[in-house]
Amino acid sequence: MPIYITQGRYTREAINGMIVKPEDRAEAVARLLSKVGGRLLGYYLTFGEYDFLTIAEVPNDVQMAAVLLAAGSGRGVTGLRTTVALTSVEAKGAFAAASDLAPSFKSAGGT
């Protein structure tokens, strides 16, 4: 199942609300992912440009898009950025496939 890494920011409204009533957002995210057949692998509060990072397994891009749209439709998060991640085994397979393709590819401006 594909792995997706999502980073995002909490809105000022969400931060204020969680200060008044602290909550474990991993539980809400896990419930949302389970509704599309996915599962939460990790949820982290982060420093810097983004406030949180999630790692999830989800059946496909359409289901992940649905999760992101649902999460983004509220007033709690903004700036969602998602990356698809490959395991080292999947990456090895990609490199092996590229080794077959690379000799026949002509780079732009190449002769």
DRENPA-3360 file (N, C-alpha, C; in nm, 2 decimals, always signed):
BEGIN
1 = MPIYITQG = +0.09/-0.12/+0.00/+0.00/+0.00/+0.00/+0.09/+0.12/+0.00 ~ +0.06/+0.23/-0.08/+0.14/+0.35/-0.08/+0.15/+0.42/+0.05 ~ +0.27/+0.48/+0.07/+0.29/+0.55/+0.20/+0.29/+0.70/+0.16 ~ +0.22/+0.78/+0.24/+0.21/+0.93/+0.21/+0.26/+1.00/+0.34 ~ +0.35/+1.10/+0.31/+0.40/+1.19/+0.42/+0.33/+1.32/+0.40 ~ +0.26/+1.37/+0.50/+0.19/+1.50/+0.49/+0.24/+1.59/+0.60 ~ +0.27/+1.71/+0.55/+0.31/+1.82/+0.65/+0.20/+1.93/+0.64 ~ +0.18/+2.00/+0.75/+0.08/+2.10/+0.74/+0.10/+2.20/+0.86;
9 = RYTREAIN = +0.01/+2.30/+0.86/+0.02/+2.40/+0.96/-0.12/+2.41/+1.03 ~ -0.12/+2.43/+1.16/-0.25/+2.46/+1.23/-0.28/+2.61/+1.21 ~ -0.41/+2.64/+1.20/-0.45/+2.77/+1.20/-0.45/+2.83/+1.34 ~ -0.45/+2.96/+1.35/-0.44/+3.03/+1.48/-0.56/+2.98/+1.56 ~ -0.68/+2.97/+1.49/-0.80/+2.92/+1.56/-0.78/+2.78/+1.62 ~ -0.72/+2.69/+1.55/-0.69/+2.56/+1.60/-0.60/+2.56/+1.71 ~ -0.49/+2.64/+1.70/-0.39/+2.65/+1.81/-0.46/+2.70/+1.94 ~ -0.54/+2.81/+1.93/-0.61/+2.86/+2.04/-0.70/+2.76/+2.10;
17 = GMIVKPED = -0.77/+2.69/+2.02/-0.87/+2.59/+2.07/-0.80/+2.47/+2.14 ~ -0.68/+2.43/+2.09/-0.61/+2.32/+2.15/-0.54/+2.36/+2.28 ~ -0.51/+2.49/+2.29/-0.45/+2.54/+2.42/-0.56/+2.53/+2.53 ~ -0.68/+2.57/+2.49/-0.79/+2.57/+2.59/-0.83/+2.43/+2.62 ~ -0.83/+2.34/+2.52/-0.87/+2.20/+2.54/-0.78/+2.11/+2.46 ~ -0.66/+2.08/+2.52/-0.56/+1.99/+2.46/-0.63/+1.86/+2.41 ~ -0.58/+1.82/+2.29/-0.64/+1.69/+2.23/-0.52/+1.62/+2.16 ~ -0.54/+1.49/+2.14/-0.44/+1.41/+2.07/-0.50/+1.40/+1.92;
25 = RAEAVARL = -0.44/+1.48/+1.83/-0.49/+1.48/+1.70/-0.46/+1.35/+1.62 ~ -0.37/+1.27/+1.67/-0.34/+1.15/+1.60/-0.47/+1.06/+1.60 ~ -0.54/+1.06/+1.70/-0.67/+0.98/+1.71/-0.76/+1.02/+1.60 ~ -0.79/+1.15/+1.58/-0.88/+1.20/+1.48/-0.83/+1.16/+1.34 ~ -0.70/+1.18/+1.32/-0.64/+1.15/+1.19/-0.65/+1.00/+1.16 ~ -0.62/+0.92/+1.26/-0.63/+0.77/+1.24/-0.77/+0.73/+1.21 ~ -0.87/+0.79/+1.27/-1.01/+0.76/+1.24/-1.05/+0.79/+1.09 ~ -1.00/+0.91/+1.05/-1.03/+0.96/+0.91/-0.96/+0.86/+0.81;
33 = LSKVGGRL = -0.84/+0.83/+0.84/-0.77/+0.73/+0.74/-0.83/+0.60/+0.74 ~ -0.88/+0.55/+0.85/-0.94/+0.42/+0.86/-1.07/+0.41/+0.77 ~ -1.14/+0.53/+0.76/-1.26/+0.53/+0.68/-1.24/+0.51/+0.53 ~ -1.11/+0.52/+0.48/-1.08/+0.50/+0.34/-0.99/+0.37/+0.33 ~ -0.98/+0.30/+0.44/-0.90/+0.17/+0.43/-0.75/+0.20/+0.46 ~ -0.72/+0.31/+0.51/-0.58/+0.34/+0.54/-0.55/+0.33/+0.69 ~ -0.42/+0.36/+0.72/-0.38/+0.35/+0.86/-0.27/+0.45/+0.89 ~ -0.27/+0.51/+1.01/-0.17/+0.61/+1.05/-0.05/+0.54/+1.10;
41 = LGYYLTFG = +0.06/+0.57/+1.04/+0.19/+0.51/+1.09/+0.26/+0.60/+1.19 ~ +0.24/+0.73/+1.17/+0.31/+0.82/+1.26/+0.25/+0.96/+1.26 ~ +0.25/+1.03/+1.37/+0.20/+1.16/+1.38/+0.29/+1.24/+1.47 ~ +0.34/+1.35/+1.42/+0.45/+1.43/+1.50/+0.42/+1.57/+1.49 ~ +0.44/+1.64/+1.60/+0.44/+1.78/+1.61/+0.58/+1.82/+1.57 ~ +0.60/+1.92/+1.48/+0.73/+1.96/+1.43/+0.76/+2.11/+1.44 ~ +0.88/+2.14/+1.44/+0.92/+2.28/+1.45/+0.96/+2.33/+1.31 ~ +0.95/+2.46/+1.29/+0.99/+2.51/+1.16/+0.87/+2.56/+1.08;
49 = EYDFLTIA = +0.89/+2.54/+0.95/+0.78/+2.59/+0.85/+0.65/+2.52/+0.87 ~ +0.65/+2.39/+0.92/+0.53/+2.31/+0.94/+0.51/+2.28/+1.08 ~ +0.38/+2.27/+1.12/+0.35/+2.24/+1.26/+0.34/+2.09/+1.29 ~ +0.30/+2.01/+1.19/+0.29/+1.87/+1.21/+0.33/+1.79/+1.09 ~ +0.35/+1.66/+1.11/+0.39/+1.57/+1.00/+0.32/+1.43/+1.03 ~ +0.25/+1.38/+0.93/+0.19/+1.25/+0.94/+0.25/+1.15/+0.84 ~ +0.25/+1.03/+0.87/+0.29/+0.92/+0.78/+0.18/+0.82/+0.78 ~ +0.13/+0.79/+0.66/+0.01/+0.71/+0.65/+0.02/+0.61/+0.53;
57 = EVPNDVQM = -0.04/+0.50/+0.55/-0.06/+0.40/+0.44/-0.20/+0.42/+0.40 ~ -0.22/+0.44/+0.27/-0.36/+0.46/+0.21/-0.36/+0.38/+0.08 ~ -0.48/+0.32/+0.05/-0.49/+0.23/-0.07/-0.44/+0.30/-0.20 ~ -0.47/+0.42/-0.22/-0.44/+0.49/-0.35/-0.45/+0.64/-0.34 ~ -0.41/+0.70/-0.45/-0.40/+0.85/-0.46/-0.54/+0.91/-0.44 ~ -0.64/+0.85/-0.50/-0.78/+0.90/-0.49/-0.83/+0.91/-0.34 ~ -0.80/+0.80/-0.27/-0.84/+0.79/-0.13/-0.76/+0.89/-0.05 ~ -0.63/+0.91/-0.08/-0.55/+1.01/+0.00/-0.60/+1.15/-0.03;
65 = AAVLLAAG = -0.63/+1.17/-0.16/-0.69/+1.30/-0.19/-0.82/+1.33/-0.12 ~ -0.90/+1.23/-0.10/-1.02/+1.25/-0.02/-1.00/+1.28/+0.12 ~ -0.90/+1.22/+0.18/-0.86/+1.24/+0.32/-0.81/+1.39/+0.33 ~ -0.72/+1.43/+0.24/-0.67/+1.57/+0.24/-0.78/+1.67/+0.22 ~ -0.87/+1.65/+0.13/-0.98/+1.74/+0.11/-1.07/+1.75/+0.23 ~ -1.09/+1.64/+0.29/-1.18/+1.64/+0.41/-1.11/+1.72/+0.53 ~ -0.98/+1.69/+0.55/-0.90/+1.76/+0.65/-0.89/+1.91/+0.62 ~ -0.87/+1.94/+0.50/-0.86/+2.08/+0.46/-0.99/+2.16/+0.45;
73 = SGRGVTGL = -1.10/+2.09/+0.45/-1.23/+2.16/+0.44/-1.27/+2.23/+0.57 ~ -1.21/+2.19/+0.68/-1.24/+2.25/+0.81/-1.15/+2.38/+0.83 ~ -1.16/+2.43/+0.95/-1.08/+2.56/+0.97/-0.96/+2.53/+1.06 ~ -0.92/+2.41/+1.07/-0.81/+2.37/+1.16/-0.67/+2.36/+1.10 ~ -0.66/+2.33/+0.97/-0.53/+2.31/+0.91/-0.52/+2.39/+0.78 ~ -0.40/+2.42/+0.75/-0.37/+2.49/+0.62/-0.24/+2.45/+0.57 ~ -0.21/+2.48/+0.44/-0.08/+2.45/+0.39/-0.04/+2.31/+0.38 ~ -0.13/+2.22/+0.35/-0.10/+2.08/+0.35/-0.01/+2.04/+0.23;
81 = RTTVALTS = +0.09/+1.97/+0.26/+0.19/+1.93/+0.15/+0.21/+1.78/+0.17 ~ +0.19/+1.70/+0.06/+0.19/+1.56/+0.07/+0.29/+1.50/-0.03 ~ +0.37/+1.41/+0.02/+0.47/+1.34/-0.07/+0.45/+1.19/-0.06 ~ +0.46/+1.13/-0.18/+0.45/+0.98/-0.18/+0.59/+0.93/-0.15 ~ +0.60/+0.83/-0.06/+0.73/+0.77/-0.02/+0.74/+0.62/-0.07 ~ +0.86/+0.59/-0.11/+0.89/+0.45/-0.15/+0.98/+0.39/-0.04 ~ +0.95/+0.26/-0.02/+1.04/+0.19/+0.07/+1.17/+0.16/+0.00 ~ +1.27/+0.12/+0.07/+1.40/+0.09/+0.01/+1.39/-0.02/-0.09;
89 = VEAKGAFA = +1.31/-0.12/-0.07/+1.29/-0.22/-0.16/+1.22/-0.17/-0.29 ~ +1.12/-0.09/-0.28/+1.05/-0.03/-0.39/+1.15/+0.06/-0.47 ~ +1.23/+0.14/-0.40/+1.33/+0.22/-0.46/+1.43/+0.14/-0.54 ~ +1.48/+0.03/-0.49/+1.57/-0.06/-0.56/+1.51/-0.11/-0.69 ~ +1.38/-0.14/-0.68/+1.31/-0.18/-0.80/+1.30/-0.07/-0.91 ~ +1.28/+0.05/-0.86/+1.27/+0.17/-0.95/+1.41/+0.19/-1.02 ~ +1.52/+0.18/-0.94/+1.65/+0.20/-0.99/+1.68/+0.09/-1.10 ~ +1.64/-0.04/-1.07/+1.66/-0.15/-1.16/+1.58/-0.12/-1.29;
97 = AASDLAPS = +1.46/-0.08/-1.28/+1.38/-0.04/-1.40/+1.44/+0.07/-1.48 ~ +1.50/+0.17/-1.41/+1.56/+0.28/-1.47/+1.69/+0.24/-1.55 ~ +1.76/+0.14/-1.49/+1.88/+0.09/-1.56/+1.84/+0.03/-1.70 ~ +1.72/-0.02/-1.72/+1.68/-0.07/-1.85/+1.64/+0.04/-1.94 ~ +1.58/+0.15/-1.88/+1.53/+0.26/-1.96/+1.64/+0.36/-2.00 ~ +1.73/+0.39/-1.91/+1.83/+0.50/-1.93/+1.91/+0.49/-2.06 ~ +1.96/+0.37/-2.10/+2.04/+0.37/-2.23/+1.96/+0.42/-2.35 ~ +1.83/+0.40/-2.35/+1.75/+0.44/-2.47/+1.69/+0.58/-2.46;
105 = FKSAGGT = +1.72/+0.65/-2.35/+1.66/+0.79/-2.33/+1.76/+0.89/-2.38 ~ +1.71/+0.99/-2.46/+1.79/+1.10/-2.51/+1.76/+1.22/-2.43 ~ +1.86/+1.27/-2.36/+1.84/+1.39/-2.28/+1.81/+1.51/-2.37 ~ +1.74/+1.61/-2.31/+1.72/+1.74/-2.39/+1.85/+1.80/-2.42 ~ +1.86/+1.85/-2.54/+1.99/+1.91/-2.59/+2.10/+1.81/-2.62 ~ +2.08/+1.69/-2.60/+2.18/+1.58/-2.62/+2.19/+1.55/-2.77 ~ +2.30/+1.49/-2.80/+2.31/+1.45/-2.94/+2.29/+1.30/-2.96;
% end
